[in-house]
Amino acid sequence: MIQKIYANSRWSLWPMDRVKDFFGYGSIVITDRGNIRIGKITVQRKGGDAGRETAKMLQFKINPAEIL
């Protein structure tokens, strides 16, 4: 992962187990909008595909900047 700050950049490479523990650690909560939060991971229904089969899939979202 790389974070660019104007002229300076820094990067960090973590083992997958450490990243999994970082984002997955925390409680499981259902949000007001019906999404599920597992630690720092948000899970939501994809939707918006005009009724196609892919609208029934789930999206897993993270903010990679949190790890820096």
PDB file of N, CA, C and O in Angstrom:
ATOM      1  N   MET A   1       0.843  -1.150   0.000  1.00  0.00           N
ATOM      2  CA  MET A   1       0.000   0.000   0.000  1.00  0.00           C
ATOM      3  C   MET A   1       0.897   1.223   0.000  1.00  0.00           C
ATOM      4  O   MET A   1       1.946   1.226   0.643  1.00  0.00           O
ATOM      5  N   ILE A   2       0.494   2.252  -0.710  1.00  0.00           N
ATOM      6  CA  ILE A   2       1.285   3.475  -0.814  1.00  0.00           C
ATOM      7  C   ILE A   2       0.411   4.652  -0.427  1.00  0.00           C
ATOM      8  O   ILE A   2      -0.738   4.739  -0.860  1.00  0.00           O
ATOM      9  N   GLN A   3       0.942   5.561   0.385  1.00  0.00           N
ATOM     10  CA  GLN A   3       0.251   6.794   0.723  1.00  0.00           C
ATOM     11  C   GLN A   3       1.088   7.941   0.182  1.00  0.00           C
ATOM     12  O   GLN A   3       2.254   8.088   0.549  1.00  0.00           O
ATOM     13  N   LYS A   4       0.497   8.755  -0.690  1.00  0.00           N
ATOM     14  CA  LYS A   4       1.213   9.888  -1.267  1.00  0.00           C
ATOM     15  C   LYS A   4       0.797  11.160  -0.539  1.00  0.00           C
ATOM     16  O   LYS A   4      -0.389  11.478  -0.450  1.00  0.00           O
ATOM     17  N   ILE A   5       1.771  11.872  -0.028  1.00  0.00           N
ATOM     18  CA  ILE A   5       1.538  13.153   0.633  1.00  0.00           C
ATOM     19  C   ILE A   5       2.430  14.170  -0.057  1.00  0.00           C
ATOM     20  O   ILE A   5       3.620  14.262   0.245  1.00  0.00           O
ATOM     21  N   TYR A   6       1.862  14.933  -0.982  1.00  0.00           N
ATOM     22  CA  TYR A   6       2.596  15.932  -1.754  1.00  0.00           C
ATOM     23  C   TYR A   6       3.860  15.325  -2.339  1.00  0.00           C
ATOM     24  O   TYR A   6       3.765  14.446  -3.196  1.00  0.00           O
ATOM     25  N   ALA A   7       5.028  15.753  -1.915  1.00  0.00           N
ATOM     26  CA  ALA A   7       6.270  15.251  -2.506  1.00  0.00           C
ATOM     27  C   ALA A   7       6.757  13.981  -1.829  1.00  0.00           C
ATOM     28  O   ALA A   7       7.578  13.261  -2.397  1.00  0.00           O
ATOM     29  N   ASN A   8       6.271  13.689  -0.631  1.00  0.00           N
ATOM     30  CA  ASN A   8       6.729  12.516   0.114  1.00  0.00           C
ATOM     31  C   ASN A   8       5.754  11.358  -0.058  1.00  0.00           C
ATOM     32  O   ASN A   8       4.540  11.557  -0.109  1.00  0.00           O
ATOM     33  N   SER A   9       6.284  10.181  -0.145  1.00  0.00           N
ATOM     34  CA  SER A   9       5.458   8.970  -0.205  1.00  0.00           C
ATOM     35  C   SER A   9       5.986   7.991   0.826  1.00  0.00           C
ATOM     36  O   SER A   9       7.181   7.959   1.121  1.00  0.00           O
ATOM     37  N   ARG A  10       5.073   7.190   1.369  1.00  0.00           N
ATOM     38  CA  ARG A  10       5.511   6.111   2.243  1.00  0.00           C
ATOM     39  C   ARG A  10       4.716   4.866   1.877  1.00  0.00           C
ATOM     40  O   ARG A  10       3.578   4.953   1.416  1.00  0.00           O
ATOM     41  N   TRP A  11       5.319   3.732   2.083  1.00  0.00           N
ATOM     42  CA  TRP A  11       4.640   2.488   1.751  1.00  0.00           C
ATOM     43  C   TRP A  11       4.805   1.508   2.896  1.00  0.00           C
ATOM     44  O   TRP A  11       5.713   1.609   3.721  1.00  0.00           O
ATOM     45  N   SER A  12       3.898   0.570   2.907  1.00  0.00           N
ATOM     46  CA  SER A  12       3.897  -0.436   3.958  1.00  0.00           C
ATOM     47  C   SER A  12       3.374  -1.742   3.369  1.00  0.00           C
ATOM     48  O   SER A  12       2.382  -1.745   2.641  1.00  0.00           O
ATOM     49  N   LEU A  13       4.026  -2.824   3.676  1.00  0.00           N
ATOM     50  CA  LEU A  13       3.616  -4.144   3.211  1.00  0.00           C
ATOM     51  C   LEU A  13       3.429  -5.020   4.432  1.00  0.00           C
ATOM     52  O   LEU A  13       4.391  -5.308   5.144  1.00  0.00           O
ATOM     53  N   TRP A  14       2.203  -5.446   4.682  1.00  0.00           N
ATOM     54  CA  TRP A  14       1.869  -6.257   5.855  1.00  0.00           C
ATOM     55  C   TRP A  14       1.502  -7.668   5.434  1.00  0.00           C
ATOM     56  O   TRP A  14       0.978  -7.868   4.337  1.00  0.00           O
ATOM     57  N   PRO A  15       1.768  -8.654   6.289  1.00  0.00           N
ATOM     58  CA  PRO A  15       1.301 -10.014   6.002  1.00  0.00           C
ATOM     59  C   PRO A  15      -0.235 -10.059   6.005  1.00  0.00           C
ATOM     60  O   PRO A  15      -0.884  -9.315   6.740  1.00  0.00           O
ATOM     61  N   MET A  16      -0.788 -10.918   5.195  1.00  0.00           N
ATOM     62  CA  MET A  16      -2.245 -10.998   5.037  1.00  0.00           C
ATOM     63  C   MET A  16      -2.950 -11.280   6.366  1.00  0.00           C
ATOM     64  O   MET A  16      -4.022 -10.728   6.614  1.00  0.00           O
ATOM     65  N   ASP A  17      -2.379 -12.119   7.220  1.00  0.00           N
ATOM     66  CA  ASP A  17      -3.011 -12.422   8.508  1.00  0.00           C
ATOM     67  C   ASP A  17      -3.128 -11.174   9.379  1.00  0.00           C
ATOM     68  O   ASP A  17      -4.133 -10.982  10.063  1.00  0.00           O
ATOM     69  N   ARG A  18      -2.109 -10.334   9.354  1.00  0.00           N
ATOM     70  CA  ARG A  18      -2.148  -9.102  10.146  1.00  0.00           C
ATOM     71  C   ARG A  18      -3.198  -8.137   9.615  1.00  0.00           C
ATOM     72  O   ARG A  18      -3.899  -7.494  10.396  1.00  0.00           O
ATOM     73  N   VAL A  19      -3.315  -8.029   8.297  1.00  0.00           N
ATOM     74  CA  VAL A  19      -4.327  -7.161   7.681  1.00  0.00           C
ATOM     75  C   VAL A  19      -5.726  -7.679   7.999  1.00  0.00           C
ATOM     76  O   VAL A  19      -6.622  -6.901   8.329  1.00  0.00           O
ATOM     77  N   LYS A  20      -5.910  -8.984   7.899  1.00  0.00           N
ATOM     78  CA  LYS A  20      -7.204  -9.605   8.210  1.00  0.00           C
ATOM     79  C   LYS A  20      -7.590  -9.334   9.652  1.00  0.00           C
ATOM     80  O   LYS A  20      -8.738  -8.992   9.936  1.00  0.00           O
ATOM     81  N   ASP A  21      -6.638  -9.483  10.565  1.00  0.00           N
ATOM     82  CA  ASP A  21      -6.914  -9.210  11.973  1.00  0.00           C
ATOM     83  C   ASP A  21      -7.220  -7.735  12.209  1.00  0.00           C
ATOM     84  O   ASP A  21      -8.101  -7.406  13.004  1.00  0.00           O
ATOM     85  N   PHE A  22      -6.502  -6.844  11.526  1.00  0.00           N
ATOM     86  CA  PHE A  22      -6.711  -5.413  11.699  1.00  0.00           C
ATOM     87  C   PHE A  22      -8.127  -4.999  11.278  1.00  0.00           C
ATOM     88  O   PHE A  22      -8.823  -4.317  12.030  1.00  0.00           O
ATOM     89  N   PHE A  23      -8.548  -5.407  10.088  1.00  0.00           N
ATOM     90  CA  PHE A  23      -9.864  -4.997   9.583  1.00  0.00           C
ATOM     91  C   PHE A  23     -11.007  -5.797  10.199  1.00  0.00           C
ATOM     92  O   PHE A  23     -12.118  -5.281  10.321  1.00  0.00           O
ATOM     93  N   GLY A  24     -10.761  -7.029  10.582  1.00  0.00           N
ATOM     94  CA  GLY A  24     -11.832  -7.874  11.096  1.00  0.00           C
ATOM     95  C   GLY A  24     -12.073  -7.758  12.589  1.00  0.00           C
ATOM     96  O   GLY A  24     -13.091  -8.240  13.087  1.00  0.00           O
ATOM     97  N   TYR A  25     -11.152  -7.123  13.321  1.00  0.00           N
ATOM     98  CA  TYR A  25     -11.284  -7.035  14.768  1.00  0.00           C
ATOM     99  C   TYR A  25     -12.380  -6.033  15.140  1.00  0.00           C
ATOM    100  O   TYR A  25     -12.386  -4.907  14.642  1.00  0.00           O
ATOM    101  N   GLY A  26     -13.276  -6.427  15.985  1.00  0.00           N
ATOM    102  CA  GLY A  26     -14.335  -5.537  16.455  1.00  0.00           C
ATOM    103  C   GLY A  26     -15.667  -6.251  16.490  1.00  0.00           C
ATOM    104  O   GLY A  26     -15.760  -7.447  16.213  1.00  0.00           O
ATOM    105  N   SER A  27     -16.679  -5.509  16.829  1.00  0.00           N
ATOM    106  CA  SER A  27     -18.006  -6.102  16.965  1.00  0.00           C
ATOM    107  C   SER A  27     -18.708  -6.193  15.614  1.00  0.00           C
ATOM    108  O   SER A  27     -18.297  -5.576  14.631  1.00  0.00           O
ATOM    109  N   ILE A  28     -19.773  -6.977  15.600  1.00  0.00           N
ATOM    110  CA  ILE A  28     -20.623  -7.113  14.418  1.00  0.00           C
ATOM    111  C   ILE A  28     -21.881  -6.308  14.685  1.00  0.00           C
ATOM    112  O   ILE A  28     -22.579  -6.542  15.672  1.00  0.00           O
ATOM    113  N   VAL A  29     -22.174  -5.344  13.792  1.00  0.00           N
ATOM    114  CA  VAL A  29     -23.272  -4.408  13.996  1.00  0.00           C
ATOM    115  C   VAL A  29     -24.084  -4.300  12.719  1.00  0.00           C
ATOM    116  O   VAL A  29     -23.527  -4.306  11.621  1.00  0.00           O
ATOM    117  N   ILE A  30     -25.393  -4.202  12.857  1.00  0.00           N
ATOM    118  CA  ILE A  30     -26.259  -3.879  11.719  1.00  0.00           C
ATOM    119  C   ILE A  30     -26.514  -2.373  11.772  1.00  0.00           C
ATOM    120  O   ILE A  30     -27.010  -1.863  12.776  1.00  0.00           O
ATOM    121  N   THR A  31     -26.177  -1.661  10.695  1.00  0.00           N
ATOM    122  CA  THR A  31     -26.306  -0.207  10.665  1.00  0.00           C
ATOM    123  C   THR A  31     -27.751   0.212  10.449  1.00  0.00           C
ATOM    124  O   THR A  31     -28.618  -0.621  10.184  1.00  0.00           O
ATOM    125  N   ASP A  32     -28.002   1.507  10.566  1.00  0.00           N
ATOM    126  CA  ASP A  32     -29.347   2.050  10.357  1.00  0.00           C
ATOM    127  C   ASP A  32     -29.859   1.802   8.934  1.00  0.00           C
ATOM    128  O   ASP A  32     -31.066   1.683   8.721  1.00  0.00           O
ATOM    129  N   ARG A  33     -28.949   1.726   7.969  1.00  0.00           N
ATOM    130  CA  ARG A  33     -29.342   1.524   6.575  1.00  0.00           C
ATOM    131  C   ARG A  33     -29.427   0.064   6.187  1.00  0.00           C
ATOM    132  O   ARG A  33     -29.694  -0.253   5.028  1.00  0.00           O
ATOM    133  N   GLY A  34     -29.204  -0.836   7.142  1.00  0.00           N
ATOM    134  CA  GLY A  34     -29.343  -2.265   6.873  1.00  0.00           C
ATOM    135  C   GLY A  34     -28.070  -2.953   6.436  1.00  0.00           C
ATOM    136  O   GLY A  34     -28.104  -4.128   6.070  1.00  0.00           O
ATOM    137  N   ASN A  35     -26.940  -2.251   6.461  1.00  0.00           N
ATOM    138  CA  ASN A  35     -25.660  -2.872   6.141  1.00  0.00           C
ATOM    139  C   ASN A  35     -25.130  -3.579   7.377  1.00  0.00           C
ATOM    140  O   ASN A  35     -25.605  -3.346   8.488  1.00  0.00           O
ATOM    141  N   ILE A  36     -24.156  -4.431   7.181  1.00  0.00           N
ATOM    142  CA  ILE A  36     -23.526  -5.141   8.287  1.00  0.00           C
ATOM    143  C   ILE A  36     -22.085  -4.671   8.389  1.00  0.00           C
ATOM    144  O   ILE A  36     -21.376  -4.602   7.384  1.00  0.00           O
ATOM    145  N   ARG A  37     -21.653  -4.350   9.593  1.00  0.00           N
ATOM    146  CA  ARG A  37     -20.259  -3.995   9.837  1.00  0.00           C
ATOM    147  C   ARG A  37     -19.615  -5.090  10.671  1.00  0.00           C
ATOM    148  O   ARG A  37     -20.085  -5.427  11.757  1.00  0.00           O
ATOM    149  N   ILE A  38     -18.537  -5.634  10.142  1.00  0.00           N
ATOM    150  CA  ILE A  38     -17.753  -6.640  10.840  1.00  0.00           C
ATOM    151  C   ILE A  38     -16.396  -5.987  11.102  1.00  0.00           C
ATOM    152  O   ILE A  38     -15.542  -5.936  10.216  1.00  0.00           O
ATOM    153  N   GLY A  39     -16.207  -5.494  12.310  1.00  0.00           N
ATOM    154  CA  GLY A  39     -14.990  -4.744  12.597  1.00  0.00           C
ATOM    155  C   GLY A  39     -14.977  -3.482  11.758  1.00  0.00           C
ATOM    156  O   GLY A  39     -15.857  -2.631  11.890  1.00  0.00           O
ATOM    157  N   LYS A  40     -13.972  -3.360  10.887  1.00  0.00           N
ATOM    158  CA  LYS A  40     -13.860  -2.196  10.005  1.00  0.00           C
ATOM    159  C   LYS A  40     -14.312  -2.513   8.576  1.00  0.00           C
ATOM    160  O   LYS A  40     -14.094  -1.712   7.667  1.00  0.00           O
ATOM    161  N   ILE A  41     -14.935  -3.669   8.375  1.00  0.00           N
ATOM    162  CA  ILE A  41     -15.403  -4.100   7.056  1.00  0.00           C
ATOM    163  C   ILE A  41     -16.902  -3.859   6.974  1.00  0.00           C
ATOM    164  O   ILE A  41     -17.648  -4.282   7.857  1.00  0.00           O
ATOM    165  N   THR A  42     -17.347  -3.182   5.919  1.00  0.00           N
ATOM    166  CA  THR A  42     -18.772  -2.968   5.687  1.00  0.00           C
ATOM    167  C   THR A  42     -19.231  -3.937   4.611  1.00  0.00           C
ATOM    168  O   THR A  42     -18.601  -4.057   3.560  1.00  0.00           O
ATOM    169  N   VAL A  43     -20.334  -4.630   4.880  1.00  0.00           N
ATOM    170  CA  VAL A  43     -20.920  -5.570   3.926  1.00  0.00           C
ATOM    171  C   VAL A  43     -22.276  -5.020   3.537  1.00  0.00           C
ATOM    172  O   VAL A  43     -23.103  -4.727   4.401  1.00  0.00           O
ATOM    173  N   GLN A  44     -22.514  -4.877   2.223  1.00  0.00           N
ATOM    174  CA  GLN A  44     -23.805  -4.375   1.772  1.00  0.00           C
ATOM    175  C   GLN A  44     -24.247  -5.101   0.515  1.00  0.00           C
ATOM    176  O   GLN A  44     -23.434  -5.669  -0.215  1.00  0.00           O
ATOM    177  N   ARG A  45     -25.549  -5.072   0.277  1.00  0.00           N
ATOM    178  CA  ARG A  45     -26.094  -5.669  -0.938  1.00  0.00           C
ATOM    179  C   ARG A  45     -25.705  -4.789  -2.116  1.00  0.00           C
ATOM    180  O   ARG A  45     -25.778  -3.564  -2.019  1.00  0.00           O
ATOM    181  N   LYS A  46     -25.295  -5.389  -3.222  1.00  0.00           N
ATOM    182  CA  LYS A  46     -24.810  -4.642  -4.378  1.00  0.00           C
ATOM    183  C   LYS A  46     -25.906  -3.766  -4.965  1.00  0.00           C
ATOM    184  O   LYS A  46     -25.759  -2.545  -5.009  1.00  0.00           O
ATOM    185  N   GLY A  47     -26.987  -4.357  -5.410  1.00  0.00           N
ATOM    186  CA  GLY A  47     -28.119  -3.586  -5.930  1.00  0.00           C
ATOM    187  C   GLY A  47     -27.771  -2.707  -7.125  1.00  0.00           C
ATOM    188  O   GLY A  47     -26.632  -2.707  -7.592  1.00  0.00           O
ATOM    189  N   GLY A  48     -28.749  -1.964  -7.616  1.00  0.00           N
ATOM    190  CA  GLY A  48     -28.537  -0.992  -8.678  1.00  0.00           C
ATOM    191  C   GLY A  48     -28.204  -1.573 -10.033  1.00  0.00           C
ATOM    192  O   GLY A  48     -27.659  -0.857 -10.872  1.00  0.00           O
ATOM    193  N   ASP A  49     -28.503  -2.834 -10.291  1.00  0.00           N
ATOM    194  CA  ASP A  49     -28.186  -3.459 -11.581  1.00  0.00           C
ATOM    195  C   ASP A  49     -29.437  -3.733 -12.404  1.00  0.00           C
ATOM    196  O   ASP A  49     -29.451  -4.650 -13.225  1.00  0.00           O
ATOM    197  N   ALA A  50     -30.471  -2.957 -12.192  1.00  0.00           N
ATOM    198  CA  ALA A  50     -31.713  -3.092 -12.965  1.00  0.00           C
ATOM    199  C   ALA A  50     -32.294  -4.501 -12.855  1.00  0.00           C
ATOM    200  O   ALA A  50     -32.838  -5.026 -13.827  1.00  0.00           O
ATOM    201  N   GLY A  51     -32.181  -5.112 -11.680  1.00  0.00           N
ATOM    202  CA  GLY A  51     -32.797  -6.406 -11.442  1.00  0.00           C
ATOM    203  C   GLY A  51     -32.025  -7.615 -11.921  1.00  0.00           C
ATOM    204  O   GLY A  51     -32.534  -8.733 -11.844  1.00  0.00           O
ATOM    205  N   ARG A  52     -30.790  -7.424 -12.423  1.00  0.00           N
ATOM    206  CA  ARG A  52     -29.992  -8.573 -12.862  1.00  0.00           C
ATOM    207  C   ARG A  52     -29.575  -9.414 -11.664  1.00  0.00           C
ATOM    208  O   ARG A  52     -29.683  -8.968 -10.522  1.00  0.00           O
ATOM    209  N   GLU A  53     -29.105 -10.614 -11.916  1.00  0.00           N
ATOM    210  CA  GLU A  53     -28.688 -11.528 -10.860  1.00  0.00           C
ATOM    211  C   GLU A  53     -27.565 -10.937 -10.002  1.00  0.00           C
ATOM    212  O   GLU A  53     -27.474 -11.231  -8.810  1.00  0.00           O
ATOM    213  N   THR A  54     -26.718 -10.110 -10.604  1.00  0.00           N
ATOM    214  CA  THR A  54     -25.612  -9.536  -9.839  1.00  0.00           C
ATOM    215  C   THR A  54     -26.098  -8.573  -8.750  1.00  0.00           C
ATOM    216  O   THR A  54     -25.340  -8.266  -7.829  1.00  0.00           O
ATOM    217  N   ALA A  55     -27.324  -8.098  -8.832  1.00  0.00           N
ATOM    218  CA  ALA A  55     -27.865  -7.194  -7.808  1.00  0.00           C
ATOM    219  C   ALA A  55     -28.067  -7.917  -6.485  1.00  0.00           C
ATOM    220  O   ALA A  55     -28.231  -7.273  -5.448  1.00  0.00           O
ATOM    221  N   LYS A  56     -28.058  -9.246  -6.504  1.00  0.00           N
ATOM    222  CA  LYS A  56     -28.245 -10.020  -5.282  1.00  0.00           C
ATOM    223  C   LYS A  56     -26.922 -10.340  -4.584  1.00  0.00           C
ATOM    224  O   LYS A  56     -26.917 -10.970  -3.527  1.00  0.00           O
ATOM    225  N   MET A  57     -25.813  -9.914  -5.162  1.00  0.00           N
ATOM    226  CA  MET A  57     -24.506 -10.198  -4.589  1.00  0.00           C
ATOM    227  C   MET A  57     -24.191  -9.216  -3.458  1.00  0.00           C
ATOM    228  O   MET A  57     -24.881  -8.211  -3.284  1.00  0.00           O
ATOM    229  N   LEU A  58     -23.152  -9.518  -2.704  1.00  0.00           N
ATOM    230  CA  LEU A  58     -22.720  -8.647  -1.617  1.00  0.00           C
ATOM    231  C   LEU A  58     -21.418  -7.943  -1.983  1.00  0.00           C
ATOM    232  O   LEU A  58     -20.597  -8.479  -2.727  1.00  0.00           O
ATOM    233  N   GLN A  59     -21.242  -6.736  -1.450  1.00  0.00           N
ATOM    234  CA  GLN A  59     -19.991  -5.998  -1.587  1.00  0.00           C
ATOM    235  C   GLN A  59     -19.340  -5.922  -0.214  1.00  0.00           C
ATOM    236  O   GLN A  59     -20.011  -5.661   0.785  1.00  0.00           O
ATOM    237  N   PHE A  60     -18.035  -6.150  -0.168  1.00  0.00           N
ATOM    238  CA  PHE A  60     -17.265  -6.014   1.056  1.00  0.00           C
ATOM    239  C   PHE A  60     -16.373  -4.801   0.871  1.00  0.00           C
ATOM    240  O   PHE A  60     -15.563  -4.761  -0.054  1.00  0.00           O
ATOM    241  N   LYS A  61     -16.516  -3.803   1.751  1.00  0.00           N
ATOM    242  CA  LYS A  61     -15.796  -2.560   1.584  1.00  0.00           C
ATOM    243  C   LYS A  61     -14.889  -2.295   2.775  1.00  0.00           C
ATOM    244  O   LYS A  61     -15.273  -2.487   3.928  1.00  0.00           O
ATOM    245  N   ILE A  62     -13.660  -1.843   2.465  1.00  0.00           N
ATOM    246  CA  ILE A  62     -12.713  -1.425   3.490  1.00  0.00           C
ATOM    247  C   ILE A  62     -12.108  -0.093   3.056  1.00  0.00           C
ATOM    248  O   ILE A  62     -12.167   0.270   1.881  1.00  0.00           O
ATOM    249  N   ASN A  63     -11.536   0.621   3.995  1.00  0.00           N
ATOM    250  CA  ASN A  63     -10.803   1.844   3.703  1.00  0.00           C
ATOM    251  C   ASN A  63      -9.322   1.540   3.937  1.00  0.00           C
ATOM    252  O   ASN A  63      -8.889   1.510   5.089  1.00  0.00           O
ATOM    253  N   PRO A  64      -8.537   1.316   2.891  1.00  0.00           N
ATOM    254  CA  PRO A  64      -7.144   0.938   3.079  1.00  0.00           C
ATOM    255  C   PRO A  64      -6.303   2.012   3.752  1.00  0.00           C
ATOM    256  O   PRO A  64      -5.241   1.698   4.290  1.00  0.00           O
ATOM    257  N   ALA A  65      -6.739   3.272   3.744  1.00  0.00           N
ATOM    258  CA  ALA A  65      -5.973   4.344   4.382  1.00  0.00           C
ATOM    259  C   ALA A  65      -5.959   4.187   5.901  1.00  0.00           C
ATOM    260  O   ALA A  65      -5.079   4.739   6.561  1.00  0.00           O
ATOM    261  N   GLU A  66      -6.916   3.447   6.471  1.00  0.00           N
ATOM    262  CA  GLU A  66      -6.959   3.251   7.924  1.00  0.00           C
ATOM    263  C   GLU A  66      -5.759   2.470   8.430  1.00  0.00           C
ATOM    264  O   GLU A  66      -5.386   2.604   9.595  1.00  0.00           O
ATOM    265  N   ILE A  67      -5.158   1.672   7.594  1.00  0.00           N
ATOM    266  CA  ILE A  67      -4.067   0.820   8.025  1.00  0.00           C
ATOM    267  C   ILE A  67      -2.762   1.609   8.178  1.00  0.00           C
ATOM    268  O   ILE A  67      -1.854   1.175   8.887  1.00  0.00           O
ATOM    269  N   LEU A  68      -2.668   2.758   7.520  1.00  0.00           N
ATOM    270  CA  LEU A  68      -1.466   3.582   7.643  1.00  0.00           C
ATOM    271  C   LEU A  68      -1.584   4.432   8.876  1.00  0.00           C
ATOM    272  O   LEU A  68      -0.680   5.210   9.179  1.00  0.00           O
TER     273      LEU A  68
END
